[in-house]
């Protein structure tokens, strides 16, 4: 990270505002870095303090607390499933600590808060065991498949509204794939929809969805 900054006075990050995971990403190029992944401040150095606004410019730093979870909880309520997650948020509870307690009631919630964040953001996107195992590594977590299964089951028990939500979308996806199978190969529409079907069927990190 530091090497890429040598001899650079200015950096121009590029942002992808919506990824397949539902989150944003930042990429570096010849004159930029992935500033979204700036290392956390340590005891000896704080790399984030190196960045200053240009002359006559100001950094505006905002963070909407639990924004994604608030939004999806409202959606669950609006479509009639109710939301256990929403109830906790309305009580002004730290949803990540509440999730940590649900994942492992015996552990110190603060010690597994990172795991609870990964669970909420990952499982909300419909991740399965293999994809979540890889996703968790970006949080510095190393989990076995059995551990992921346990975490996912406890997360779903804590927020049962998402069982209904995923079931609803699974049924809808099944109908879409049945339609695909009914389209003759000779019909150009089938080829036009190829990428769409790959997105429906594919892995979140694959090139076509």
C-alpha positions as MATLAB code, in Angstrom:
seq = 'XXXXXXXXXXXXXXXXXXXXXXXXXXXXXXXXXXXXXXXXXXXXXXXXXXXXXXXXXXXXXXXXXXXXXXXXXXXXXXXXXXXXXXXXXXXXXXXXXXXXXXXXXXXXXXXXXXXXXXXXXXXXXXXXXXXXXXXXXXXXXXXXXXXXXXXXXXXXXXXXXXXXXXXXXXXXXXXXXXXXXXXXXXXXXXXXXXXXXXXXXXXXXXXXX';
ca = [
       0.000    0.000    0.000;
       2.742    2.468    0.978;
       4.933    1.659   -2.040;
       2.135    2.709   -4.404;
       2.164    6.181   -2.823;
       5.857    6.909   -3.418;
       6.434   10.058   -5.502;
       2.713   10.799   -5.666;
       1.353   14.115   -4.495;
      -2.221   13.404   -5.524;
      -4.316   10.267   -5.904;
      -7.541    9.740   -7.818;
      -9.418    6.631   -6.670;
     -12.104    5.093   -8.849;
     -15.314    3.779   -7.316;
     -17.691    1.047   -8.426;
     -20.911    2.102   -6.730;
     -22.685   -1.252   -6.856;
     -21.090   -4.687   -6.825;
     -22.781   -8.099   -7.002;
     -22.526   -8.239   -3.200;
     -24.594   -5.063   -2.916;
     -21.651   -3.034   -1.679;
     -19.266   -0.557   -3.303;
     -15.630   -1.073   -4.211;
     -12.647    1.123   -4.950;
      -9.925    0.359   -7.460;
      -6.508    1.789   -8.029;
      -4.845    2.608  -11.351;
      -1.587    4.243  -12.458;
      -2.233    7.411  -10.450;
      -4.541    6.116   -7.760;
      -4.862    3.616   -4.941;
      -7.647    1.650   -3.313;
      -8.232    4.267   -0.646;
     -11.311    2.393    0.569;
      -9.025   -0.297    1.954;
      -6.545    1.963    3.728;
      -5.037   -0.088    6.591;
      -6.469    0.581   10.030;
      -4.409    2.878   12.294;
      -1.831    0.986   14.356;
       0.225    1.808   17.405;
       3.158    3.102   15.366;
       1.569    4.582   12.249;
      -1.717    5.968   10.986;
      -1.686    5.861    7.194;
      -5.110    7.479    6.987;
      -3.687   10.688    8.438;
      -1.464   11.008    5.330;
      -4.397   12.048    3.165;
      -5.400   15.708    3.098;
      -7.956   17.586    1.039;
      -6.689   19.625   -1.909;
      -6.262   23.366   -1.555;
      -9.567   25.118   -0.837;
     -11.290   21.718   -0.575;
     -12.714   19.940    2.460;
     -13.124   16.272    3.303;
     -16.668   15.379    4.278;
     -16.637   12.138    6.261;
     -19.968   10.500    7.092;
     -21.043    7.092    8.270;
     -24.703    6.122    8.408;
     -24.861    3.660   11.292;
     -26.081    0.205   10.210;
     -27.636    1.770    7.089;
     -27.922   -1.469    5.082;
     -29.490   -3.332    8.000;
     -31.968   -0.528    8.690;
     -33.039   -0.546    5.030;
     -33.506   -4.308    4.721;
     -35.390   -4.419    8.035;
     -37.825   -1.827    6.700;
     -38.255   -3.856    3.508;
     -39.063   -6.969    5.549;
     -41.690   -5.000    7.458;
     -43.172   -3.461    4.309;
     -43.672   -6.824    2.583;
     -45.392   -8.273    5.636;
     -42.725  -10.545    7.120;
     -42.073   -8.375   10.152;
     -38.516   -7.901   11.323;
     -36.830   -9.096   14.483;
     -33.767   -7.185   13.349;
     -35.876   -4.057   12.978;
     -37.245   -4.465   16.498;
     -33.718   -4.482   17.909;
     -32.725   -1.456   15.846;
     -35.792    0.445   17.077;
     -34.676   -0.270   20.632;
     -31.395    1.477   19.766;
     -29.433   -1.726   20.284;
     -26.096   -2.279   18.577;
     -27.280   -4.840   16.032;
     -23.792   -6.280   15.597;
     -23.453   -6.973   19.314;
     -26.971   -8.450   19.399;
     -26.056  -10.696   16.482;
     -22.836  -11.706   18.226;
     -24.847  -12.843   21.257;
     -27.104  -14.904   18.987;
     -24.158  -16.516   17.177;
     -22.348  -17.493   20.377;
     -24.174  -16.703   23.644;
     -21.200  -17.864   25.737;
     -18.592  -15.653   24.098;
     -17.830  -12.032   24.876;
     -19.943  -10.226   22.218;
     -17.233   -7.643   21.597;
     -14.740  -10.378   20.791;
     -16.868  -11.753   17.937;
     -18.397   -8.478   16.739;
     -16.368   -8.722   13.524;
     -17.840  -12.159   12.824;
     -21.343  -10.859   13.447;
     -20.785   -8.008   10.967;
     -19.548  -10.435    8.336;
     -22.565  -12.678    8.973;
     -25.131   -9.922    8.621;
     -23.642   -8.369    5.498;
     -22.765  -11.706    3.904;
     -25.888  -13.744    4.597;
     -28.150  -10.834    3.646;
     -26.745  -11.223    0.148;
     -27.739  -14.875    0.090;
     -24.224  -16.267    0.435;
     -23.809  -19.989    0.813;
     -21.173  -21.785    2.861;
     -18.327  -21.690    0.328;
     -18.800  -18.062   -0.714;
     -19.149  -16.877    2.887;
     -16.004  -18.762    3.902;
     -14.093  -16.750    1.279;
     -15.910  -13.528    2.163;
     -15.056  -13.917    5.864;
     -11.368  -13.956    5.001;
     -11.679  -10.287    3.962;
     -12.541   -9.632    7.621;
      -9.453  -11.528    8.752;
     -11.513  -14.581    9.762;
     -10.621  -18.185    9.050;
     -13.619  -20.501    9.381;
     -14.230  -24.136    8.549;
     -17.306  -25.126    6.557;
     -18.887  -26.574    9.697;
     -18.298  -23.320   11.558;
     -19.904  -21.354    8.718;
     -22.936  -23.666    8.741;
     -23.310  -23.174   12.491;
     -23.020  -19.396   12.227;
     -25.540  -19.237    9.377;
     -28.073  -21.435   11.184;
     -27.831  -19.324   14.342;
     -28.103  -16.118   12.310;
     -31.267  -17.345   10.587;
     -32.774  -18.413   13.901;
     -32.073  -14.945   15.270;
     -33.719  -13.258   12.269;
     -36.403  -15.649   10.956;
     -37.842  -13.039    8.595;
     -34.986  -13.803    6.221;
     -35.954  -17.476    6.006;
     -39.258  -16.322    4.504;
     -37.480  -13.795    2.305;
     -35.001  -16.283    0.852;
     -37.752  -18.869    0.345;
     -39.792  -16.328   -1.608;
     -36.893  -15.468   -3.881;
     -35.865  -19.089   -4.295;
     -39.336  -19.918   -5.590;
     -39.234  -16.954   -7.963;
     -35.807  -17.999   -9.258;
     -37.058  -21.553   -9.854;
     -39.817  -20.200  -12.082;
     -37.306  -18.093  -14.023;
     -35.046  -21.088  -14.638;
     -38.005  -23.215  -15.747;
     -38.834  -20.533  -18.317;
     -35.243  -20.680  -19.513;
     -35.470  -24.430  -20.101;
     -38.666  -23.962  -22.104;
     -37.078  -21.547  -24.592;
     -35.890  -23.403  -27.738;
     -32.192  -23.003  -28.561;
     -33.139  -21.551  -31.928;
     -34.797  -18.530  -30.339;
     -32.425  -15.489  -30.241;
     -34.013  -14.405  -26.948;
     -32.347  -17.324  -25.181;
     -28.912  -16.044  -26.156;
     -29.842  -12.473  -25.252;
     -30.732  -13.670  -21.756;
     -27.619  -15.812  -21.265;
     -25.834  -13.329  -19.006;
     -29.013  -12.781  -16.997;
     -29.366  -16.513  -16.389;
     -25.693  -16.767  -15.415;
     -26.252  -14.037  -12.849;
     -29.210  -15.990  -11.443;
     -27.328  -19.264  -11.332;
     -23.734  -18.192  -10.852;
     -21.291  -17.475   -8.097;
     -21.158  -13.898   -6.816;
     -17.513  -13.508   -7.817;
     -17.693  -15.025  -11.282;
     -17.264  -12.748  -14.279;
     -20.878  -13.102  -15.375;
     -22.468  -12.881  -11.950;
];
